[in-house]
Amino acid sequence: MTFKAWLYFGFTAILALVLAAVMVYFFRSKRKDRVESPKYRMLDDD
């Protein structure tokens, strides 16, 4: 593989790790209630 191919591979791997980290951060059980509460608040009557 060429150097350019390794750079593309590394960049793709870093993006995949960042996406996985964001998903873990937002969908932890501690944060789940806070993240999903606007979904239910929108349906409440005033």
LINFEN-V206425 format. One record per pair of residues at least 4 apart in sequence whose ideal C-beta (glycine too) atoms are under 6 Angstrom apart, sorted by the first residue. I is the first residue (numbers start at 1). J is the second residue. Records with the same first field share a line. If there is no record, write none. Layout:
I: J + J
//
This chain:
1: 5 + 6
23: 27
26: 35
31: 35
32: 36
37: 41
//
